[in-house]
Amino acid sequence: MILTLVMGLINILNNPCTQIYQRFKSDILSPSFSWNYFEGDEATPSYYGHTILARPGFDGMFMPTQQSEYLLHSNEVLKEIFDHNEMDVKAVLRINVNCTHYTGGTSSPIHRDHDFPHHNLLIYLSSFQQGCTSVYSGDVRGVHSPSEDDIIEFRGLHNMEPPAPGDRRIVLVATYI
């Protein structure tokens, strides 16, 4: 069940925190989880990522493509969350795990994940200070100050603030229709 609506833009979902979820989270937070480094530019701070399901359009593909051995496990986790919150999801388009560090206070640019209507789901897998997620609609800004294991759902323009110095902000990002 959806718990809260922040400024009409961010839905806070209930996390059932099942054994499947706990194992998935433990795998991601382990020292053996593989990360790829993405160097930032003038607009985007640097971060580490692990693509599980690449978005449509990646490498010229018209459909999402598997990029990681974690696809089936992440599918189980997402299915549990969608079912627990009674959400009608037709298809998942992208799954990525992102790890950001303090970047001198530089937030990510305001952006959309796809050029067509879709939903975003964020699962906050680590504990950190700061690192808010903002969602925008016209002059309205909804802000979520996350805690570990929070799950939010939203649509449209968004960005994130970096975590506090010394913290790692690890989130699973999924997009769906």
N, C-alpha and C positions, 0 to 999 in steps of 0.2 A: 504494500500500500504506500502511496506517495504521502510523505509526512508533512512537508511544508512547501510553500511557494515563496521564494525570496523576490520581492519587488515584482512579482508576476512573471519573472524571467527564468528562475532557477528552481527546479523541483529537487527536493532532497528525498532520496529513496531509502528504503529500509534495506540494510545489509543483513542477510540471514547468517553470515559468518559460519558457514558449514565447514565440515572437514575438507571438502574439495577446495573451497576457497582458501582455507588456512594452509593447505599443502601448496597450492599455487602461489600464494603470497610468500611462503617460506622459500620456494624455489627461486622466485624473482629477487628476494632480498639476500640470497646466499652469495658468497664470494665467487662461486663458479658460474653464475649467470653471465652470459656474454652481452656486452654492450658495444655499440658502434658510436664513434665520436662524430658529431656534426659541428663543424666550425661555424661560428656565427659570422654575420656580416654587419653592415651599418644598421640594418633593420632588426635582425634577429640575434638574440644572445646564443652562445654556444650551448650545446646540451649533448647528453648521451641518450641513445635510443635503441630499442630492440623491436624491429618490425615483425609482427606475428602474421598479420594479414595485410598485404599491401593494397592500397586504395585503387579503385578503377582508374586507368590511365597510366599507371606505373609501368614503365618499359613498353609502352604501346599496347598494353592489354586492355580490353574492354570490360574486364571483370576483375574482382579482387583476386589476388593470388597468394597462396601460402608461401611464407618466407621463413617460418620457424617451426621447430618440432613442438612448440607449445600451443599449436592451433587447437587440437582436440581438447586439451585441458582448459584453455581459455573459453572455448565454446561451452564446456560444462559449467564453468563459473558464470558466464553471461546468462545461460539458460536458467540457472537457479535464480539469479537476480531478477530476470524478466518475469519468470513464473511467480516468484514470491511477491513481486510488486504488481502482479496482474496486468502486465504490459503486453500489448499486441504488436510484436515485432515481426516484420515481414522478411528482412534480410539485414545481415551485418555487412558493412562495406569496408571497414578498416579496423584493425586492432593494433595498437602500438603501446609499448611501455616506454615512458620518458623519464629521464633522471636529470634534474637541473640542480645547479649549485648557485650560490650567491654570485651575481654578475655585476657588482658595483651599483646595484639598485635599478638596473635596466630591465624593464618589463618586456614581455614578448609583444610583437605588434598586434594590433587589433585585426582579427582575420576570421574567415570562415574556413572550414576544413574541406568543403566541396563547393562547386559552383552550381549546385542544385539543392532543393529542399531536403533536409536530413535532420536527424537528432544526434546530439553528442552525449556520451556517457563518460564520466570520469570517476575512477575509483582511486582514492588516496591510500596508497599502500604503505607509506612510511610516516613516521612522526617527524614534524618539523614546525618551526615557527615562521610566521608571515606566509608568503606563497599563496595569497588569495587568488581566486578565479573571479573575473568580472565578465558579465554578459551585458550586451548593449542592445537597446531598441530605441531609436530616435534619441531623445534627451534623457531617457531612463537608463540607469546603470544598476544592475543587480550584482551584489558582491557576496561571495561565499568564503568565509574564513574557515578553512578545513581542519578537521581532526583526522587522525589515522582511522582507516576503515570507512570513512564517509563515502557516500556515492551521490553524485549529482547528475541531473539530466537537464539539457537545455537545447535551444536552437539558436542559430544565427551567429552574429558577431561576438567575439570573445577574446580575452587575453589572460595572461597570468603574470603575477608578480613573482620575483625570485624568492627563494627561502632565505632565512637569516644566515649570516656568515657561519660556516661550519656545518650547516644542515644539508641534507639531500632531500629534494622533493621528488618522490617516486610515485608516478601515477600510471594507471592503465587508461588509455584513451580508446574508446570504441565509437564508431559512427554507424548509424543504422537508419533504415526506413521502415 
